[in-house]
Amino acid sequence: MSHDKVILTLSSEQDMRVIFKIRHDVYASELKQHPENSKKLLTDDLDLVNHYIVAKHHSHVIGFVSITSPNSGKYSVDKYFSRSAVPYPFDDKMYEIRLLTVVKENRNNYLAIALMFAAFRWVQSHGGKYIVAICRSDLVAMYCKAGLQLLNVSAQSGKLTYTLSTAAIDDLQMMMQKKVQFYKSLEAKIDWQLPFMFFASSNCYHGGSFFKAIGEDFQTLQKTEQIINADVLDAWFSPSPDVLNMLNNDLAWFLKTSPPTYAAGLIKVIAEIRKISDRCILTGAGSSNLIFLSLRTLLNPNSKVLIIDPCYGEYIHVLENIIQCHVTKFNLKREDGFIVDTDLLLQEIRKSYDMVILVNPNNPTGVYIPKEKMMEMLVQVPRSTLIWIDETYIEYAGVNKSLEQVASKTENVIICKSMSKVYALSGVRAAYLCCSPHLIETLKHYTPPWAVSLPAQAAAIAALKDIEYYEEKYKETHVLRNRLKQQLFDIGITEVVDGVSNFLLFYLPVHFPPKGIFLDRCMKQNLFLRDVQNMGEDLRDNAIRIAVKDERTNNKMIDIIGANAY
């Protein structure tokens, strides 16, 4: 085989005749499982309903694997084994993988594993939960490596011995995650032309487990009075009375009416309040919407990206799992309180990155890089490097701390502003970007109409205009956070990161149970806290984030946390 990549794709009608010939060559002539025939073709009834994935090199079929779906009504496994031997139900989630075949001159390399993986992904992408397969006894090691579990049942077919095997898709997914580097190297060797992604799409963990206790169908909202949702960072206070009056006075109209297509009114108000040009603003349905839209537009798999660690988990998810860029982490140190040394950061930035991502104040640490230090650093960053700054919590840091005006006058600074956490609007999803008009033009091209709902646009406008109400709430938040920090000290939790936002990061001391047990105990008492292990290298052991609530709720949280110490 040459060094050219092997293509994996679905079989065409032309491919099928080649497949039937290869099957005859292998299973009749070579392995003597079936008698040879004059047509030199081998086929069966399942070929009318089966799906074939083929491996091609220079347009020649050099391997294939077949998948039998539940819709076929029958499986080839039925020829040799009883279904009762399989520990999974033969329902609409059961698929069979069969006829894994590689032509002789291409064996003993990665091709068989690649075809098996492709078959697993075919089943997974079609909603399957279970796999059954009959394995040649001389190849069981390969099947086991691919993740199949052998059952203690065998059968003879001609001169071949087959062993029954099964797998649950969830188990295969966990195995792939543990061997992700192996599968990434496999991906690099092949040209994947199948109509589904090489890796299954995964969701970024965000917390919000409390909704499972409340009910995600919203039929038991009275439970909100007992549930403490400290695993997400929603504001402890209500939206401005002006917001509530705006929506309550015309709620039916806001719900039934289409919004302004590109939120022109909201953009106008943002521009007036923030003193920036409306040409420098792009709105979206929350910061997540803008993160997914923008990073996929501005970056590609060859992009080099620098990101601070720890950091908001959605960024690393998009960069590594979706775009699959080259990511470098600028590690912040626990012993230094996760403070960012901007001089050291600038040294790293100058090593030629396509984008640098900062969250300021940071999440989950709450640590803030002063505006003066940020501005001093930004003027020294190469203009070819995009600087993405997430300012979701910047209002908690103080008045006029945002870098929006700076970003609007540069070529390479992008500010991402969520209105969820600081304006108590998490439920309606409103956010915006501020950057150079040329970047707005590029990103707007990929922005759908009506991205921000009418209730969200109206609520955001009313919130932006009620400056005094929110500034008072930010002051109250600082008092509540400092009091909560002291309460944590009082119950023996002494390592608490000194942040400025509406949450605290702390580490469980040794006299507390292990993190998993502790979080589970709190959850059983209706307190939901955030395990932040997916946000940074230094957070995996016993780090927990807690949202600041009102005084009564903070006291209740402290009672529950203290009661769960050893």
N, C-alpha and C positions, 0 to 999 in steps of 0.2 A: 504494500500500500504506500502511496506517496504521502508527503507531508500535508497535502490538501485536506481540508476538513471534510469529514463525512457528514452528509445531510440526513437529518431525521425529518420525515414528513409523512403525511397520510398517503396510502397507496392510491394509484390511479387504476383505471381499467386495464391499461397497458401493463402496469406492474403486476397485476394479478396473474396473468399467464406465466410471467417469469417466476413468480412465487410458487405456482403449482409445479413448475419444472424443477425448481430447487428442492421443493418438498419430496418429489420423486427421487431426485439424486441422493438426498440425505437419508430419508426414512425408508425408502425401498432399496436402492442400490447399496448405500453405505452401511446403514444400521440394520437392514433386514427386518424391520418392524412390519412392513407390508410387502406383498409380492410385487415384483416389477410388472409393468404393463407395456403394451406396444406403443401407446401414445406418449409415454415418458412424462405423464402428468399425474399429480396426486391431489385430489380434492375431496370434499365431503359436504354434507347438507348444511353444516353450520357456516360454510363460506358464503351462503346467500345472505346471512344476517350479521356475520362477524365484521369487526373493524380491524384493519391492518395498519400498523405503523411500520414503515420501511426505512432501512438505512441504505443510502446511495453514495457511490463514489464514482465521479466522472459519468454520471447518469446511469450507472449499472447498479442493480439491486444486489447488495452483498449481505443483507440480513433483514429479518423481519420478526414481528411478534403480533399475535392476534388477541383481540379482546372480545369476549362474549358478554353481551349486556343482558339484564333481566328480561328485556323485551323479547328476546329470542324464544323464551319458553322452555329451553332445554340447554344443557351444558354437556360438554364432552366428558366431564368427570363422571357423569352418570354411567358411562360405559364400563367403568372399572371399579367404582366405589359406591357405597351407600351414603346418602346425604346425612344420615344420622351420625356418621363419623366426623362431621364438620361441626365445630362448636359455635358456629354462627348461623342465623336463620337464612334460608334461601328465599329472600323477599326481594323487593324492588331496589334494595341497596347492595345486592350481591352480584359481583362480576367475576368472570373467569378469565385468567390470563393463560394462553396456551401457545404452543408451537413457536417458542423462542428458538430462532434458528440463525446461525451465521455460517456462511460458506467457508469451506475448509481453509482456504489460504488467508482468511481474515480472523481466524480464531486466536485465542491466547492473548487478547489485548482488552481494551476497555469497552469494546463494542457491545458485548452481551449485557454488561451492566447498564450501559446507556440505553439500550432497548428496553430492559426491564424497568428502569427508572421512568422512561417515557410512558410505558404501559401503566405504571402506578399513577403518574400524573394524569393520564387520560381518565382513569377511573375517578380519581379525586376531583378533577375539574367537571365531571359529569354527575357529581353528587353521590358517588358510591361510598359505602362504609366498610365493605368487606371484600376480600379477594380470596379466591380458591384457585389452586393450580396443581397440576400433576408434574412432578419433577423427575427427570431421568436420574437414576440412582448414581450414575457416574459424575453427575454435575451438582450434587446436593450442596457442596461447599459454596458454589457460586450463588445458588438460590438463597442460602442462609446469609451470605454477605449482602445480598440485595434486600434482606429483611423478612423473608418468608419464614414461617415457623413450621417445622416438620411434624407431622402426625405419625403415630406408630402404626401406619397402614401402608401396605405395598400391594402391587399388582403386576402381572406379567402381560406384555403385549409383544407378540413375536419373540424376538431375541432381546427385548428391552425390559428392564424392571423399572416401574414407576413408583414414586412415593408421594402420598397426598400431603399437600401443604396449604397453609392459610395465612392471612394477615389481616389486621384491622388497619384501616387507613390512618386513624389517629396515631397508632403505634409507629407506622412507617414515617409519619410526619415528624414525630419526636426523634426518631433515629436520624432522619435527614438533618434536623437541627443540630444534633450532636456531632454530625459528620459534615458540617456545612462547608468546610474547607475542601474536603474531598469532592463534594458535588460541585463546588465552584470551579475546581480544576477540571472536572468532567465537562462542565458547561463550556469552558474555554477551548476544548478539543473538538467540539462539534458545531455544526451549523443548524440551529434549532429552527425548523420551519413548520412546527406544529401550531394549530390554532388556539393555543393556550400557553401561558408563560412557563418558563423553565421551572421556576420556584412558585409555589402557591402563594397567592397574595395573603399577607398577614396584616392584622390591624395593630395599630400602635396602642399599647395599654395606657389608658388615661386615668384610671381610678373611676369613680362614679358607681362603685359596687352598691352603694346605698339604694339605687333605684330598683335593684332586684328585691330588696326588702319592702320598698314602698309599693312596687307593682308597676311594671313598664307599660301596662295598658291603661294607667291612670284611673283605674276604677276604685282604688282604695287610698285616695290622697289624704284621708284623715290620719294615715300613719305618719305623715310628715311631722306631726306634733311629737312623736316619740323618737324618730330617727334623727341622728346628728350626722350630717354629711360633711365631715371634716376631711374627707379624702379628695375633695375637689376644692377649688379656691374661689367659689362664688362669694360675692360680697355678703357680709353679715347684715348689712342694712338694706332697706328697700330702695327702689328707684326714687328719684325726685318726685314730689307731689305733682309737679308740672307734667312729668311723664305719664303718671297714672291718670291725671285729669284728661290729658290729650287722648289717651286710648279709651278710657271709660266713656267719654262723651260721645264718641262715634265708633264704638267697637265693631258693630255690625258692618259698617261701611269699610273700616280698615281690613276686616277679614274677607269681604267679598270682592274687593276692588283690586285690580292690577296696579302695581307700583310704578312710579316713574322708571323708565327702562334702565337708565344708567345712574340713578340716584343723584341727579343734577342738583336738586335742592339740598341734599345732605352734603354734597361736595362744597357747595357755596357756603354753607354755614361753617364747615370745618375750616375752609380757607379764611373766613372772616375771624373766627375765634383764635386760630393758630397763627394768623398773620403770614400765610404762605399763599402762593399762587394756586388757583384751582387746577391749573395744568399739571401740577405736581402731585395730584391725589388720585388714587384708584380705590374704590370701595369693594368690599367683599362680605360674604356671609360668615363672619368670624375670621380670626387669624388663621385657623386651620385651612380654610378655603384658600386664603391668599398664599399660605406656605406651599400647599400642594400645587397650586397654579403656577406660582412664580419660580420655585426651584426647578420644577420640571421644564420650564421654558428657558431659563437662563443657564442651566447646567446639563451635562450629558455624562455618559459613563467614563469619558476621558478627563473630566474636570477634576482638579485638585482643590479640595475644600479643607479649611482649618476650622475646627469647632472647639469651644472650651468644654472641659469635662470636670465636674458634672454640668449638665445642661438639660433643658426641657426635652423630654424623650422623643417628641414628634420629629425634631430635626434629624436626629441620627436615624430614625426609622425611614424617613423619606430619602435621605442621602444614601444609606447603605442597602435598604431593602427594595426601594422603588427605582431610583436613578442608578444606583450601584456605582457611585463615584469613588474616587480615591480620597479617603477621609483620613486626616491627621488630627489627633486630639491634643490640645494644649491643656495638660493636666494641672488642675488647681489642687493645692495641698490642704488636707484636713487639718494638719497641725498649724497652718497659717490662717485658719478660719475661712478658707476658700476665697481669700482676697486676690484680685487680679493685679499682677505686677505689669503695668502697661508698657514699661520699658522692655521687659523680657518678651511680652506678647508682640511688640513691634519688631523685635529681632526675628521672631519666628515668621511673622507676616511677610517680611522682606525676602523670604525664601521662595517667592514666586508661586502664589496661590491664585486660583481663579475667583474664589470667594472665601470670605471669613464670616462666620456666624457668631454673633454675640447676643446674649440675653441680659438686659440691664434695666432694673435689678434682675439678678439671676434667679432662675427657678430650677432646682428646689432650694437653693441656699438663702435667697433673699438679699444677698450681698450686692451693694450698689457701687459702681465705678463712678466717681464724681465727674460732673459734666466738664470741668476744666481739664481733667486728665484725658478724657475721651477726645476733646477737641484738639489738645496738644498732640495726641497720637494720630488722629485722622489726617491731619495735614501732612504727615510724613509717610502715609501709606501710599504705595505705588498706585497710580491712577488706573492701571490695568486690573487691579484687584477690586472686586465688588465687596463692599462691607455691608452685611445685612445685620441690622440692630433691632432686636425685638424689645419694644418698650411697653409691653403689656401692663407692667406694674409701675411705670415711671411716675405717675401722679402721687403714689404713696411716698416717693422720695422727696417731694417738695414742689413748690410752685416754680414753673418755668425751667424745669430740668430736662425737658425733651430736646432732642437734637433735630427736630423736624425742619426748623428754619435753616440749619446748617445743611441738611440733606438736600433741600430744594435748590441749593446753590452749588452743588457738586455734581460730578459726572458719575460717581461710583458709590455713594452712600444711599442705602435704602432703609427707611424706618418702617417697621411694622407695628401698628397700633391696634390692639384689641379694645373694644368698648365693653367687653363682658364683665371683667372683674372690677374695674374702678368706677363703673357707672351702674353696676347692679343690673346688667342687661344680658346675662348669660343665656337666658331662654330665647331671646329673639335673634341672636347672632348678627352682630354688626362689627366691622373693622375696616381699616383702611391702610394703604401704603402711602408714604411720602418720599418722593425721589425726583430725579431729573425728568423733565417731560419726555425725553427720548426713551427712557426706560418705561414710563407710563404708556407711551404709544405702543411699544413692543408687547407689554403685558395685556393691555386692553384688547389687543387683537384676539387674544385667547379667552377673553372674559365673556361669559354668556349674558344675554339680556336678563333683566329681573333677578340679578344675583342676590340682591338684598330685598327682603320682603317689605311690604308697605308698613306693617306694624313696627318693624325694625328701623326703617328710615325715620318714621315719625318719632319713635321713642328716642333715637339717637340725637335728633335735632333738638328735642326738648331738653334732653340731658345736657348737651353741650352748652346750652344757654343758661342753665341754672348753676353757675360757677360757685356761688356762695354755699349752696346746700352741700355740694360734694366736698368742697374744701373743709367744711366742718366735720364731715364724716371721716375724712382722711386723718384729721387731728384726733378724733375719737379712736380711730383704729390704732394709732401709735400708743395711746394710753392702754388700750385693751391688750395689745401685743406685749408691751413691757410688763403688764401685770400677769399675763399668762406665762411669760418667761420666768418671772419670780415664783409663780405657783409650781412650775415644773421643778425649779431648784428646791423648793420646800419639800417635795415628795421624793427627792433623791436623784433627780435627773439633772446632772450638773453640766453635761456637754450639750449646750444649745447654741447654734450658730446665730451670730448677732446680725440679723437682717433688718430691712427697712419696710418690708411689705406686709401683706395681710396673712402671713403664715410664718411658721417657725420650723426649722429643721433641727431635730435632736437625735441623740444616740441613746439607746437603751443601756443602762448600766448593768453590771454583772449580777446584781441582786434581783433583776427582772427575768422573767422566762425568756427563752429564745424568741426571736421576732415573730416567727410564724404562729407559735402558740399564743403569744401576747395579742397579736392582731385578731386572731380568731376569738379569743376570750372577750376582747372589746366589742367585736362585731355581734357577739351573742347578747351583749348588753346595749345594742343599738348604736354603738359608737363606731363609725367607719373612719379609719386613719389610712394614710397613703404609704404603702411600701414603695420606696423610690429606687430600688435596686437597678431598674432599667435606665436610670438617668446618669449613672457615673460609676467609675471604677472604685471610688472610695466610699460607695454607699451600699455595698452588697451585703455587709454583715448585719448591722443592727440600726441602720438609719431609718428614721420615720419623719414624715412631714405632717404637720397638723395645721389646719386652717384656723384663723382667729375668728371667734364668734362674739356674740353679745355677752355681757358679763355673766348673766344667769347660765347660759350654755357653757361658757368657759369653766365656770365652777363645777358644773355637772361633768364635763369632760375630765377635769382633774380628779374628781371623786372616782370615776370609773378607772382611770389610768392608775391611780394610787392603790385602788383595791386589787389590781391585778399584778402587783409586785409580789415576789416571793415572801 
